[in-house]
Amino acid sequence: MTATLQRLFNVRPEERLPVLLAVLFFFCVLTALMVLRPAREALGLRGGIEAVRWLFMGTALVTLLVNPLFGLLVSRLPRMRFIAATYLFFAASLGAFYLLMTLAPGAVGVASGQVFYVWFSVFNLFVTMLFWALMADRFSLAQGKRFFGLIAVGGTCGAIFGPWLAGRLAEPLGTPALLLVAIGFLLLALAAAYGVARCQPHRHHDPDSAEVQAPAVDERERIGGSAWAGLRALAQSRYLLGIAAYVVILAIMATFLYFTRLQMVAALGDDLDLRTAWFARIDLITQVATLVMQALVAGHLMKRLGVAFTLALLPMTTLLGFIGLAVVGSLAALIAFEASFRAVQRALMRPARETLYTVTSREEKYKAKAAIDTFVYRAGDVVGAQVEGALGRLGMGLAAVASVAVPLALAWAALALCLGRTQQRIDAEADATDSRTTLDPQRRPS
């Protein structure tokens, strides 16, 4: 039985506990997010689709302002303390929104809904960024290839459980109670994060494997550096700039798809409950598609085919999806495209993209990654929203969006292959340095 489970999930006996805790961690994070997401979408639409485009810009500005503050936390606090401080801040913010909704319900309107929209967008980026940063810090590249896909299953299960739980609790308890539910899952996620960090890597060497374990980390150690080190590292590293470019194109494509969905759902009617129901239905379909893909292929694809090919799958899916959407142009085609896009993004691309950070320094894992996954991603959102809006004003419809998306997807795929090769080279150079250091203990890597 043990051998069967090891072949099925690519997890060795000494890795089971940290991987299980990582799965629980991601499950709780995504449950907290998805309990609130359908309401976020519906509230954002109250001001109209054009207002949502400006909310994207507001979110990008907020993430730019927050990044130096987060960099300061990373510089001055040990790993789990700055992770805890971030999660507790967002939990406290949810508590403030809950008090507003219960003690002053008359103050909840279009403006407060837009504030919640921007806050949720920042919340979403930071809690998931920190999760994956800890994974890249705790596990090696070889381990990430084997079971980051499995860990992502926990997030997908949470993304399915969250909307289901919201549907069960919203009517008997009221919408404000969902914020308390999200707080509870955030605190559970933080407890699981402590468990992952405390399970230090085993130093046992498997004679049948050439894998290099991630080094153990002293939890009292501070990463150090300046608050702006992440943005500075991003500007100085071609590898990190390549990851940032990949993320920008991802954000642009996701935004094209997002606004297409908003427009099609808005065309169904003005009723808030109707729109919320459709958003929840689309979310459920995409999450189930993601779970099926993770269960069938994610656990072995990256290890067997490599990071580069796995990263290129989403650009090719996007290329075919926009062509199909331009030809058919129906809500059913949109749902099929979004289900495919999200399934490949979450089940395959996201775990592969996170392995790119396993070959970077610890400071880059938290600071540069924070800049890329928050500000750079939201800057891509802004570009995508403005380009989509300009194409819409030209009155050319989905054909115009596809005419931009298709060549961009081809460039995206080429960038994915380049990033995969660069990661492989960096990892090989690091292994060679480690080997020389082992043979000559007095030699230290520069």
DATAJO-V363631 format. One line per field, one symbol per residue. phi: phi as a letter, one per 30 degrees, with the letter a starting at -180 (. if undefined). A space follows every 10 residues. Layout:
phi=???
//
This chain:
phi=.dddddddci cdedcddddd ddddededdd dedddcdedd dddddecjdd dddddddddd ddddddeddd eddddccded dddddddddd dddddddddd dccbddddbd dddddddded ddeedddded edddddddcd ddddddbddd dddedddddd deddddddcd ddcjeedddd ddeedddddd dddddddddd edcdcdddbc dcddddbddd dcdiicdcdd dddddccddd ddddddddde dddddedddd deddddddlc dddddedddd ddeddddddd ddddddbddc ddddcjdedd ddddeddded dddddddcic dddddddddd dddddddcdd eddddeddcc ddddecdddd dddcdddddd eddddddddd ddddiciddd dddddddddd dddddddddd dddddddddd dddddddddb eddbdd
//
